[in-house]
């Protein structure tokens, strides 16, 4: 428990360091940071070295001062791009939500080198009258192999992203989660052929999802849009109607965002 508290404290201090440098104009010396945060120089130095290794912070070779690194710029651009993109595609998601009354998710790829492919949830439109809230929340990062939207990303995304992960252990979340690469490859081939993916209790028991990829005019994966909800409700709907509606919206999105 103490180790957990210590870890949280370190994260808290790292954020303080980044915010202090930002408020100081984007660059300042070690001593100034330590004095401003009322933390020992040795503690601040350790935090700065860790942040520097991850490119959140850089150190000027001449002055030795620390400044905000390129990683923050990249993440900031990612957030800005995703929010602008979400404003463009939200009307399409609203259309699906109004028609079926179920939760609509909008996800984009979120890959980190050396790890299993993941996805970032940038949009979630849920029926305000719905009693049951569908997880996850906006901003959640989840593994692709365990969801309909994620499997769409693996099936229609860049092949090298899938190949780089091949051989890594596929994490199981329920008894229905695919944990075999052979089984995953077989299902991805089916998804490519039919143009959509489904999921029944693979991420969370009792939840189901149907998803389609949205490709740009060059045939590249742009985003994945899906309809999710309790299995009892989702599978009681006409599945052909859901797929046709999703594909129709995906085509409209392709023409509207390319």
C-alpha positions as CSV (number, residue, x, y, z in Angstrom):
1,X,0.0,0.0,0.0
2,X,2.8,2.4,0.9
3,X,4.5,1.7,-2.5
4,X,1.2,2.5,-4.2
5,X,1.0,5.9,-2.4
6,X,4.6,6.6,-3.2
7,X,4.0,5.9,-6.9
8,X,1.0,8.2,-7.0
9,X,3.0,10.9,-5.3
10,X,5.8,10.6,-7.9
11,X,3.2,11.0,-10.7
12,X,1.8,14.0,-9.0
13,X,5.2,15.6,-8.6
14,X,6.1,14.8,-12.3
15,X,2.9,16.7,-13.4
16,X,3.9,19.6,-11.0
17,X,7.3,19.8,-12.7
18,X,5.7,19.9,-16.2
19,X,3.2,22.5,-15.2
20,X,5.9,24.6,-13.4
21,X,8.1,24.7,-16.5
22,X,5.0,25.6,-18.6
23,X,4.1,28.5,-16.3
24,X,7.7,29.7,-16.2
25,X,7.6,30.3,-19.9
26,X,8.6,26.8,-21.2
27,X,12.2,26.7,-19.9
28,X,13.9,27.1,-16.6
29,X,16.9,25.7,-14.5
30,X,16.8,22.8,-12.0
31,X,17.3,25.1,-9.0
32,X,14.4,27.3,-9.9
33,X,12.1,24.3,-10.3
34,X,13.2,22.8,-7.0
35,X,12.7,26.1,-5.1
36,X,9.4,26.8,-6.8
37,X,8.0,23.4,-5.9
38,X,9.8,23.3,-2.5
39,X,11.2,19.9,-3.3
40,X,14.9,18.9,-3.0
41,X,17.1,19.2,-6.1
42,X,17.9,15.5,-6.1
43,X,14.2,14.6,-6.2
44,X,13.5,17.0,-9.0
45,X,16.6,15.9,-10.9
46,X,15.4,12.2,-10.8
47,X,12.0,13.2,-12.1
48,X,13.5,15.3,-14.9
49,X,15.7,12.5,-16.0
50,X,12.8,10.1,-16.3
51,X,10.7,12.7,-18.1
52,X,13.6,13.5,-20.4
53,X,14.0,9.8,-21.3
54,X,10.3,9.8,-22.4
55,X,10.7,13.0,-24.3
56,X,8.3,14.9,-22.1
57,X,11.2,17.2,-21.1
58,X,14.4,18.2,-22.9
59,X,17.6,19.8,-21.6
60,X,19.4,22.6,-23.4
61,X,23.0,21.6,-24.0
62,X,24.4,25.1,-23.5
63,X,22.4,26.5,-20.6
64,X,21.4,23.2,-18.9
65,X,17.9,24.6,-18.5
66,X,14.9,22.2,-18.9
67,X,12.1,22.8,-21.4
68,X,8.9,21.1,-22.5
69,X,9.7,18.1,-24.8
70,X,8.4,17.0,-28.2
71,X,6.2,14.3,-26.7
72,X,3.9,16.9,-25.2
73,X,3.6,18.6,-28.5
74,X,2.7,15.3,-30.2
75,X,0.1,14.4,-27.6
76,X,-1.4,17.9,-27.8
77,X,-1.7,17.7,-31.5
78,X,-3.3,14.2,-31.2
79,X,-5.9,15.6,-28.8
80,X,-6.6,18.6,-31.0
81,X,-6.9,16.5,-34.1
82,X,-9.2,14.0,-32.5
83,X,-11.5,16.7,-31.1
84,X,-11.7,18.4,-34.4
85,X,-12.4,15.1,-36.1
86,X,-15.0,14.2,-33.6
87,X,-16.9,17.4,-34.3
88,X,-17.0,16.3,-37.9
89,X,-18.2,12.8,-37.4
90,X,-20.6,13.3,-34.4
91,X,-23.7,14.1,-36.5
92,X,-23.3,10.6,-38.1
93,X,-23.1,9.0,-34.7
94,X,-26.1,10.9,-33.5
95,X,-28.1,9.5,-36.5
96,X,-27.4,6.0,-35.4
97,X,-28.1,6.7,-31.8
98,X,-31.5,8.2,-32.7
99,X,-32.4,5.3,-34.9
100,X,-31.5,2.4,-32.6
101,X,-31.4,4.0,-29.2
102,X,-28.2,2.3,-28.3
103,X,-24.7,3.6,-27.5
104,X,-22.5,4.6,-30.4
105,X,-18.7,4.6,-30.0
106,X,-16.1,6.3,-32.2
107,X,-12.6,5.0,-31.9
108,X,-9.2,5.6,-33.4
109,X,-5.9,3.6,-33.4
110,X,-3.6,4.1,-30.4
111,X,-0.5,2.1,-30.9
112,X,2.6,2.0,-28.7
113,X,5.7,0.2,-30.0
114,X,6.4,-3.1,-28.4
115,X,2.9,-3.5,-27.1
116,X,-0.3,-5.1,-28.3
117,X,-2.4,-2.9,-30.6
118,X,-4.8,-0.7,-28.8
119,X,-7.6,1.8,-29.6
120,X,-8.6,5.2,-28.1
121,X,-12.3,6.0,-27.6
122,X,-12.8,9.6,-28.7
123,X,-16.5,9.8,-28.9
124,X,-19.5,8.2,-27.1
125,X,-23.1,9.0,-27.9
126,X,-25.5,7.4,-25.5
127,X,-29.3,7.7,-25.2
128,X,-30.0,10.1,-22.3
129,X,-33.0,8.1,-21.3
130,X,-31.0,4.9,-21.0
131,X,-30.7,3.5,-17.4
132,X,-27.8,1.2,-18.1
133,X,-24.5,3.1,-18.9
134,X,-22.3,1.3,-21.4
135,X,-18.5,1.3,-20.6
136,X,-15.9,2.4,-21.3
137,X,-15.8,6.2,-21.0
138,X,-14.3,8.7,-23.5
139,X,-10.5,8.7,-23.3
140,X,-10.3,5.0,-22.5
141,X,-7.6,3.0,-24.2
142,X,-8.4,-0.7,-24.8
143,X,-6.9,-3.7,-26.5
144,X,-8.0,-4.3,-30.1
145,X,-8.2,-8.1,-30.1
146,X,-11.0,-8.1,-27.5
147,X,-13.6,-5.9,-29.2
148,X,-15.5,-5.5,-32.4
149,X,-14.1,-2.0,-33.1
150,X,-10.6,-3.1,-32.3
151,X,-10.8,-6.1,-34.6
152,X,-12.0,-3.8,-37.3
153,X,-8.8,-1.8,-36.8
154,X,-6.6,-4.9,-37.0
155,X,-8.5,-6.1,-40.1
156,X,-8.4,-2.9,-42.0
157,X,-5.4,-1.0,-40.5
158,X,-1.8,-1.1,-41.5
159,X,-0.6,-4.7,-41.7
160,X,2.7,-4.0,-40.1
161,X,1.1,-3.0,-36.8
162,X,-0.5,-6.4,-36.5
163,X,2.7,-8.2,-37.6
164,X,4.8,-6.3,-35.1
165,X,2.6,-7.6,-32.3
166,X,2.4,-11.2,-33.6
167,X,3.6,-13.7,-31.0
168,X,2.8,-11.5,-28.0
169,X,0.4,-13.0,-25.5
170,X,-3.2,-12.0,-26.2
171,X,-4.8,-10.9,-22.9
172,X,-8.1,-12.6,-21.9
173,X,-10.8,-10.5,-20.2
174,X,-13.6,-13.1,-20.2
175,X,-14.0,-16.7,-21.3
176,X,-15.0,-15.4,-24.7
177,X,-11.9,-13.3,-25.4
178,X,-9.8,-14.5,-28.3
179,X,-6.4,-15.5,-26.9
180,X,-5.1,-17.6,-29.9
181,X,-3.4,-15.9,-32.8
182,X,-4.7,-18.6,-35.2
183,X,-8.3,-17.9,-34.1
184,X,-7.7,-14.2,-34.4
185,X,-6.3,-14.5,-37.9
186,X,-9.3,-16.6,-38.9
187,X,-11.8,-14.0,-37.5
188,X,-9.9,-11.1,-39.1
189,X,-10.1,-12.8,-42.5
190,X,-13.9,-13.1,-42.0
191,X,-14.2,-9.4,-41.0
192,X,-12.3,-8.3,-44.1
193,X,-14.6,-10.4,-46.3
194,X,-17.9,-9.2,-44.7
195,X,-16.8,-5.6,-43.9
196,X,-17.9,-5.6,-40.3
197,X,-17.1,-7.1,-36.9
198,X,-19.1,-8.4,-33.9
199,X,-18.4,-9.0,-30.3
200,X,-20.4,-10.8,-27.6
201,X,-19.0,-10.7,-24.1
202,X,-15.3,-10.6,-25.2
203,X,-14.5,-7.4,-23.3
204,X,-17.2,-7.6,-20.6
205,X,-19.8,-10.3,-20.0
206,X,-23.3,-9.3,-21.1
207,X,-22.2,-6.6,-23.5
208,X,-22.3,-6.9,-27.3
209,X,-21.2,-4.7,-30.2
210,X,-21.2,-4.4,-34.0
211,X,-18.6,-2.3,-35.7
212,X,-17.6,-1.1,-39.1
213,X,-14.4,0.6,-40.3
214,X,-14.5,4.1,-41.9
215,X,-12.0,4.3,-44.7
216,X,-10.9,7.4,-46.6
217,X,-10.9,7.6,-50.4
218,X,-7.4,6.1,-50.5
219,X,-8.7,3.0,-48.7
220,X,-6.9,3.8,-45.4
221,X,-8.5,3.3,-42.0
222,X,-9.7,6.6,-40.6
223,X,-11.9,5.7,-37.6
224,X,-14.2,2.9,-36.5
225,X,-17.8,3.4,-35.6
226,X,-19.9,0.9,-33.6
227,X,-23.2,0.3,-31.8
228,X,-22.9,-1.3,-28.3
229,X,-25.3,-2.3,-25.6
230,X,-26.5,-5.2,-23.4
231,X,-26.4,-8.4,-25.4
232,X,-30.1,-9.0,-24.7
233,X,-31.0,-5.8,-26.5
234,X,-28.4,-5.7,-29.2
235,X,-29.0,-9.2,-30.4
236,X,-32.8,-8.7,-30.3
237,X,-32.4,-6.1,-33.0
238,X,-32.3,-7.0,-36.7
239,X,-28.6,-7.6,-37.2
240,X,-28.8,-7.0,-41.0
241,X,-30.4,-3.7,-40.3
242,X,-27.6,-2.7,-37.9
243,X,-24.9,-3.7,-40.3
244,X,-26.5,-1.9,-43.2
245,X,-27.1,1.2,-41.2
246,X,-23.5,1.2,-40.0
247,X,-22.1,0.7,-43.5
248,X,-24.3,3.4,-44.8
249,X,-23.1,5.9,-42.2
250,X,-19.5,4.8,-42.8
251,X,-19.9,5.6,-46.5
252,X,-21.4,9.0,-45.8
253,X,-18.6,9.7,-43.4
254,X,-16.0,8.6,-46.0
255,X,-17.5,11.1,-48.5
256,X,-17.8,13.8,-45.8
257,X,-14.4,13.6,-44.2
258,X,-12.0,12.6,-47.0
